[in-house]
Each structure stands twice: as C-alpha cells, then as structure tokens.
Amino acid sequence: MKKVILGVAMLATIGLVSCKNEAKKETETETKEVQTKQTTTKEVAMTEATFGVRGNCGMCKNTIEKAVNGVDGVASADWDKVRKQINVSFDDSKTNLDAIHNAIAASGYDTDKVAGNEEAYGNLPGCCQYDHNMEMSLKGDVKADETSNH
C-alpha cells in the first residue's frame, strides 16, 4: 500500500511540475508576441519634396547629396544636374525643408529659397563654381550645353 501511495504522490508531483513549466512557456510566448506587434506597428510617414539647387557637375551632385543626407531624418536625396533640382524624402517629425535648404546653402550651393554660403562657395573646385544666375528646376527640353560633363 505504501508503494501505491508513494507512486501516486510521485505522479502528482511530476504532473504539477510539468503544468507549471507549460504555463511559464505560454506566458513567455505571449510576451514575445506583444513585443513583436509593438515594433512592427511603428511605421514612419515620409514627406517628399523637390526644389531647385544650382550646380554644375558630378562633384556638385556628391557634395549636395552628402549635405542633405547629413541632416537627421533625411531618408534619401537625389540631385539632377540636368534639371538643377533635388528630390528629397524625409521624416518631417525629425526635420523640415528649411533645415535641408540651410544644409545645402552651408555647403556652398544656392537653392531656390536660400543663397549659398560665400566662403564655402569659394572653397568649391573650379568646375563646381556655378553661375549665380543659372536657372533651376528646369522643365521640358534641356539644351545640349546644360548636359555636358565636368
């Protein structure tokens, strides 16, 4: 009889321990699911803008895009040397168009809103020193001399 009672007691103990571990695993799984849901719902709405920027060549493109990409919140920047305009995608909760215009101007380039820093302009390579009366945000057909490489 003692063996039977001891056997039942051992089975009950094993069953209780097993249930406790199973409940703990379920709680951990639920916690992980909640954490995953929180991170995936955090999406950022991006703002896109296009505006004019004066410049001449591929070196201008590198400098302008580097200045814009250095602004916190900017996701992408693409300056079109033929059209003399830049396409920017940014998180407007972190930055704004004024900050982007100012970053470009600080690197020595004029935008359609802010004049470039004269000292920075003077330090640009000769091929990058553009005509301050140059048209920006060109539309339609572009003249052949505006597509030349520097």
C-alpha positions as CSV (number, residue, x, y, z in Angstrom):
1,M,0.0,0.0,0.0
2,K,2.9,2.4,0.8
3,K,4.3,1.8,-2.7
4,V,1.0,2.7,-4.3
5,I,0.6,5.9,-2.3
6,L,4.2,6.8,-3.0
7,G,3.8,6.1,-6.7
8,V,0.6,8.3,-6.9
9,A,2.4,11.1,-5.0
10,M,5.3,11.0,-7.4
11,L,3.0,11.1,-10.5
12,A,1.1,14.0,-8.9
13,T,4.4,15.9,-8.3
14,I,5.6,15.3,-11.9
15,G,2.2,16.4,-13.3
16,L,2.2,19.6,-11.3
17,V,5.8,20.5,-12.2
18,S,5.1,19.8,-15.9
19,C,2.0,22.0,-15.8
20,K,3.9,24.8,-14.1
21,N,6.6,24.8,-16.9
22,E,4.0,24.7,-19.6
23,A,2.2,27.8,-18.1
24,K,5.5,29.6,-18.0
25,K,6.2,28.9,-21.7
26,E,2.8,30.2,-22.7
27,T,3.4,33.4,-20.8
28,E,6.8,33.9,-22.4
29,T,5.3,33.3,-25.9
30,E,2.5,35.8,-25.3
31,T,5.0,38.4,-24.1
32,K,7.2,37.9,-27.2
33,E,4.1,38.3,-29.5
34,V,3.2,41.6,-27.8
35,Q,6.7,42.9,-28.2
36,T,6.8,42.0,-31.9
37,K,3.4,43.7,-32.5
38,Q,4.7,46.9,-30.9
39,T,7.8,47.1,-33.1
40,T,6.0,46.3,-36.4
41,T,3.3,49.0,-35.9
42,K,5.9,51.7,-35.6
43,E,6.0,53.0,-39.2
44,V,7.2,56.4,-40.3
45,A,5.3,58.5,-42.8
46,M,7.9,60.1,-45.2
47,T,7.5,63.5,-46.8
48,E,8.8,64.1,-50.3
49,A,9.9,67.4,-51.8
50,T,11.5,68.7,-55.0
51,F,13.2,72.1,-55.3
52,G,15.9,73.9,-57.3
53,V,19.6,73.7,-56.5
54,R,22.3,75.3,-58.6
55,G,25.3,73.2,-59.5
56,N,27.4,72.0,-62.5
57,C,28.8,68.5,-62.3
58,G,29.1,65.1,-60.7
59,M,31.2,66.6,-57.9
60,C,28.4,69.0,-57.2
61,K,26.0,66.1,-57.0
62,N,28.1,64.3,-54.4
63,T,28.5,67.4,-52.3
64,I,24.9,68.4,-52.4
65,E,23.6,64.9,-51.7
66,K,26.1,64.5,-48.9
67,A,25.0,67.7,-47.3
68,V,21.3,66.7,-47.5
69,N,21.9,63.1,-46.2
70,G,23.8,64.6,-43.3
71,V,20.5,66.1,-42.0
72,D,18.9,63.9,-39.3
73,G,15.6,62.5,-40.6
74,V,16.5,62.5,-44.3
75,A,16.0,59.1,-45.9
76,S,17.2,59.9,-49.5
77,A,18.4,62.7,-51.7
78,D,18.9,62.7,-55.5
79,W,20.2,65.9,-57.2
80,D,19.5,66.0,-61.0
81,K,22.4,68.0,-62.6
82,V,20.5,68.4,-65.9
83,R,17.3,69.8,-64.3
84,K,19.1,71.6,-61.4
85,Q,16.8,70.2,-58.8
86,I,16.8,67.8,-55.9
87,N,14.3,65.2,-54.8
88,V,14.3,64.6,-51.1
89,S,12.5,62.1,-48.9
90,F,12.5,62.9,-45.1
91,D,10.7,62.3,-41.8
92,D,9.0,65.6,-41.0
93,S,8.9,64.7,-37.3
94,K,12.7,65.0,-37.3
95,T,13.5,67.7,-39.8
96,N,11.9,70.2,-42.2
97,L,12.6,71.8,-45.6
98,D,14.3,74.9,-44.0
99,A,16.9,72.7,-42.4
100,I,17.5,70.9,-45.7
101,H,17.8,74.2,-47.6
102,N,20.2,75.5,-45.0
103,A,22.4,72.4,-45.1
104,I,22.7,72.8,-48.9
105,A,23.5,76.5,-48.6
106,A,26.1,75.8,-45.9
107,S,27.9,73.5,-48.4
108,G,28.1,76.5,-50.9
109,Y,25.2,75.9,-53.2
110,D,22.2,78.1,-53.8
111,T,18.7,76.7,-53.5
112,D,15.5,78.4,-54.7
113,K,15.0,79.5,-51.1
114,V,18.4,80.2,-49.6
115,A,21.7,81.6,-51.0
116,G,24.8,79.5,-50.6
117,N,27.5,80.4,-48.1
118,E,30.1,82.5,-49.9
119,E,33.1,81.1,-48.0
120,A,32.0,77.6,-48.8
121,Y,31.3,78.5,-52.4
122,G,34.9,80.0,-52.7
123,N,36.3,76.7,-51.5
124,L,34.5,74.6,-54.1
125,P,36.6,73.2,-57.0
126,G,36.6,75.4,-60.2
127,C,34.2,73.1,-62.0
128,C,31.7,73.5,-59.2
129,Q,31.7,77.3,-59.1
130,Y,28.4,77.8,-60.9
131,D,26.8,80.9,-62.4
132,H,24.6,82.5,-59.7
133,N,22.0,83.5,-62.3
134,M,21.7,79.9,-63.5
135,E,18.1,78.7,-63.9
136,M,16.9,76.0,-61.5
137,S,14.2,73.3,-61.7
138,L,14.3,73.2,-65.5
139,K,11.3,71.7,-67.3
140,G,10.8,70.4,-70.8
141,D,13.7,70.1,-73.2
142,V,17.2,70.8,-71.9
143,K,19.8,72.5,-74.0
144,A,22.8,70.3,-75.0
145,D,25.3,72.6,-73.2
146,E,23.5,72.0,-70.0
147,T,24.1,68.3,-70.2
148,S,27.9,68.5,-70.6
149,N,30.0,66.6,-68.0
150,H,32.5,68.3,-65.8
